[in-house]
């Protein structure tokens, strides 16, 4: 008899058999929880899972694959997938459709699956940190009818949302982190996660999915475009004091200015310029905290030629003039 969800390796690599077995266990939990350490032969990290009393499954992937993992999944239950990216990025190939699924920091994905079979290939050398919630579609219908029974029968939940990637509100991000970093063990963990998963679904639906006019629906970028955007962030992080124009940055990463400007804002939530200012001020604060310098010295070292402009930006971010802040640090 086939399980509700079943995964099989598409290769005879015996070192991955334990990983595939754990994948099957975590997807078929029934009112329980489990944690699995990734074996050294496959990589590092862990896979944890929890199942609520209503068969809502929560899976936390925190995995570094050291070799390719090619698996085919079989689903016997129509369900909705909610995916939340906890790392910088994650993705895998979908060979049967010729597509690549990709999600990055600050993004979520929501979609329904009536499919009975899907093949996924995970590449080595990447860190996949994702929180996934699987909800049976029957429960989704019940939840929606209870949310707004005045429209039950007129339109279903599936007329109310668009499948795809969404930005995350601060409250949703906070709950995801609380679930990912749950400090409890055993029954206390079960109790904590049971409450949190329903809270997360309620807030996520309320603040994102059902807010059609205000939802942050994120357009797809190619994996190559996203890699360029990540590279841009790394360059800015490495030398925030440098005055690099958008034009020069776009040439350095091989992406046109429009895609860089639009993509950076949608991936990280701020413009390139605002991000640079933020990193400069954080660096300046560290310099003032740790070194025996003047405000003018700190301003110059983080790329400000005008001390007054630096002081205004510092005050806006930290609520205090840098001179006063420096005096408070030294007192």
Residue, then its C-alpha position, 0 to 999 in steps of 0.5 A: x500500500x502506497x503512503x500518502x506521500x512517497x519519494x524514490x531515488x532515481x539512482x542506485x546510490x546506496x549512500x543516499x538511501x537513508x536520506x530518501x527514507x527520512x524524506x518519506x518518514x517526514x512527509x508521512x508523519x501522523x500526529x507526531x514529529x521527527x528529526x533526521x541528521x543528514x549523513x556525511x555521505x550525502x552532505x550536512x544539516x538536518x531535516x525536521x518534521x511535524x504533523x498536526x492533528x489535521x494532517x497539516x505537515x510542517x517540514x524544515x529543511x536545513x541541508x547542504x547537499x554534497x552530491x546530486x540528489x535525484x528523486x521522484x515524489x508521488x502524492x496521493x492527496x491533493x494539497x496546498x504547498x506553502x514554502x518560506x525561504x529561510x536562507x539566502x536562496x534555494x532551488x532545484x531542477x524540475x526535469x519533466x517540465x524543463x523548469x527550475x524552481x527558485x526562491x530567495x530570501x524574503x520570499x514565499x511560494x504558494x501553490x496547489x498540487x493535484x499531481x500524482x508524480x513530480x521529479x526533482x533534482x537537487x544540485x550539490x554545493x548549495x544550502x537549502x533552508x526552507x520551511x514547507x507547510x503542506x495542507x490538504x485541499x479539503x482543509x483549505x476549503x474548510x478554512x476559507x468557508x470559516x473565514x468568510x461564510x458570507x461568500x461560501x458557495x459563491x466563490x471558492x478560495x481558489x478564486x481568491x488567490x494567485x499561485x506564485x511567489x509573495x513577499x513576506x510581511x514582518x509579522x509572518x517573518x517573525x512567526x517563521x523564525x519562531x517556528x524554525x528556532x523552536x527551543x522546546x523538545x518532545x511534547x512541548x515542541x508538539x504543543x508549540x508547533x501545533x499552535x504556531x502553524x495555525x497562527x502562521x496560516x491565519x496571518x499569512x492568508x490575512x496579510x498576503x494571500x487574501x489582500x489582492x490589492x496589497x499583496x506583494x506578488x513577486x515576478x519570476x527572474x531567471x536563475x542567472x539573473x538572481x545569481x547576478x543580483x546576489x553577486x551585486x549584494x556581495x560586492x556591496x557588502x565587501x566594500x560599502x565605502x566605495x562610490x560605485x554607480x549603478x551603471x558600473x555595478x551592472x557592468x561588473x555583474x553582467x546584468x542591465x541596470x533595469x533588471x539590477x534596480x528592479x530585481x535588487x529591490x524585489x529580492x532585498x526590499x530596498x533599493x541599491x542606494x538605500x542598501x549602500x547607505x544602510x551598510x555604510x551607517x552600520x559600518x560607521x557605528x561599528x567603527x565608533x564603537x570599537x576604535x578611537x576615531x573622530x566622527x570625521x574619520x569615521x565618515x571618511x572611512x565609510x565613504x562620506x565626503x561631507x560630514x554634515x550629510x553623514x551626521x544627518x543620515x546617522x541621526x535618521x537611522x539611529x536617533x542620535x547625532x554621531x558626535x553625541x553617540x560617540x560621547x555616550x560610548x566613551x563615557 
